[in-house]
């Protein structure tokens, strides 16, 4: 049997916390052969990235490898001097990060950053050769205008393109191993499918081995030969991809697989003459004069129902929320609340109109004041909108905490920093409920959360809706969320409504072409999904051409 | 038009507007000074008739806005008026003094700016080491003492005790370049000690601030050495704050050196201004203030322009 390219034995990694060291990885083993792709899967905090970096012999500040070995091509990385390890990094082991926008240096062009490893650091190619190689890789990864795109700075290139440019950069020295750390998580589904296909082809072409880190099972199913499941630094199980998908052994793996099944009971259709809670009638809006970002958008939201506004980044779904809340006055059209036309601007709306409409945000981290306790965060809208003070106010805060399934005595005096991501999002929900609104805008409320946590949040929102008759407007790019919770779906692209209808209508053919593209881009758990989808698209394209 | 050129024009126009406002402030501040200029200059024994005649000669009998307009009008044409103390055109007095001040400032800047940048970069590279601490302690010590104290200590050891350098920096009218450098060495070094700490610490902090950025981690993962990480990846992104603090210190070197000039008897602009305040030579004081203001504005404007020119986000739009 040939020796594996990478072999990790009994690896323990610790992270500094307050005064002591907390375990991040507890004795993980890993083997990877030449040309093989291993999928690492787990929720945030499982230690996937830490393990990926350890495969390069690299530790972030504040972490340390306390035990174990990392052997790459016969060399034990952890006992090598740092200078020798640097010679391997970038040249033989390369890294592709999740957020390419943050991992590209804003001060240099893409090509300069591409050629840095082969030319300036590892001296294996001349500048001209490296640039030619770069243009070839850009073309191979299907970047638009590969001859010219290297002259651009990172901020001049879109997220999906940057992600591909980063993959090209990792391949610059033809490495033996590439660590892909959630390379498509930040992308829209329609972009993700292109990047996935480009990465997979490129990996096959240069025959490199890869560790593919993600929390998305459907994605890893397309990319990996084997899958390893991690939970809080412990290995749960490892199996070849097809076996793992068909027959996960451990409870935890099964629970990961089951998450995508959540479906809420649809709410009944409203009566034809029922006045909607909120009516958006022919709204157009613009940030720059004569460059509308919303064109003639209309939809109704009825009491006790959920409407999902779906689209890619830049489709105008968040702008629609800004217009509804009055942050951005519409240039045309009107917003009605319970049949009454709302003033366009936030400042002209009455306190009661403001109270009726609340928001829950994507990043609970930044939406909660880190210096305020939970009591203050939830108590403030109670005092402002309902005029309650002192004991009455506290009573109400406790009621709300109970209704979001958090024990009041345990949490009321904590700061947001002491809570988990899911708990913070619950506080965000309680803050919105504190005003006793009729209508809540949920802006990507689950997209920063792990799947299991996200599902709990969706269940909670659903229960609150049933209890209180709330109307929700869900802004999301995630079709799984739409399928789980929406009664009515609005599909947006380039500031226009492409199609709208009930959930059943939207998920059964015939589709509007754009809806069809969106739906078919959502990765499925079938390892052959990517091949099939690409094949179908190619066929459809040739049909159109003929 | 190139966006940078348009931006420079825009900033220049704003700078002129600021200068105009400052001229108003200076004029009004001087108006508020107690006492009558003519009586002060002529002394207690002057008869009311001579005082009135002198006031007429200076235009002091005119209303304030007329005097302001004629002063401003003269300034715009390069006519700063006449000095009251010795009846010479202010332009002539300023020209040589300004040259001296700029020479000393440039001398100090040529030493201190590269020194501060290098020390800052090295301190960032070896942060936490004994070198980092030593540089911090030494520069902080030198900035913590008042300038005149540093100046007198240097004088005591390098001039009085050992006689290596002269204690009086005035090099006369037709000294060669070598003599100028030699005679002004002590004041220049005093200034270097005063301004280096500020620039060095800002360089160090700006670089270290960036070391937690993801693209720095990326550079390390590409195998870049620590020196390369700092010079190629952190420094280009840290230029804006560094440029700003350098500009502030250059402005200080020109406008804030009164004490050093007095200690070393150096005929610079600062000393001229102090003298003219003492002699109640109001037109000269006004002119000095305005020149200082113009230098401040110009340096800050260049800092803005450089900071923008080094930022690709602003230079290369989408």
Contacts between the chains, C-beta under 8 A, distances in Angstrom:
chain1	res1	chain2	res2	distance
A	53	B	221	7.8
A	56	B	221	6.4
A	58	B	220	7.2
A	58	B	221	6.4
A	60	B	217	7.4
A	61	B	212	7.8
A	86	B	223	4.5
A	86	B	224	7.6
A	86	B	225	6.6
A	87	B	223	6.5
A	88	B	223	7.2
A	89	B	220	7.5
A	89	B	221	5.6
A	89	B	222	6.4
A	89	B	223	4.0
A	90	B	221	6.7
A	90	B	222	3.5
A	90	B	223	3.9
A	90	B	224	7.7
A	91	B	223	6.2
A	94	B	221	7.6
A	94	B	222	7.6
A	95	B	218	7.2
A	95	B	221	4.4
A	97	B	214	6.5
A	97	B	218	6.6
A	99	B	214	6.9
A	102	B	213	7.4
A	102	B	214	4.1
A	102	B	215	6.8
A	103	B	214	4.6
A	103	B	215	5.5
A	103	B	217	7.4
A	103	B	218	4.5
A	104	B	215	6.0
A	104	B	218	7.4
A	105	B	215	4.3
A	105	B	218	7.5
A	105	B	219	7.1
A	105	B	233	5.4
A	105	B	236	7.7
A	105	B	237	7.2
A	106	B	215	7.4
A	106	B	237	6.5
A	106	B	312	6.6
A	106	B	313	6.4
A	107	B	233	7.8
A	107	B	236	3.7
A	107	B	237	5.2
A	107	B	312	6.2
A	108	B	232	8.0
A	108	B	236	7.3
A	116	B	219	7.9
A	116	B	222	6.4
A	116	B	224	7.4
A	116	B	232	7.7
A	117	B	222	4.5
A	117	B	223	6.5
A	120	B	228	7.6
A	120	B	232	8.0
A	121	B	222	6.1
A	121	B	223	5.0
A	121	B	224	5.5
A	121	B	225	7.9
A	121	B	228	7.1
A	122	B	223	6.3
A	152	B	316	7.7
A	153	B	312	4.4
A	153	B	313	7.3
A	153	B	316	5.4
A	155	B	312	7.3
A	155	B	313	5.2
A	155	B	318	7.1
A	156	B	316	6.3
A	156	B	317	7.9
A	156	B	318	5.5
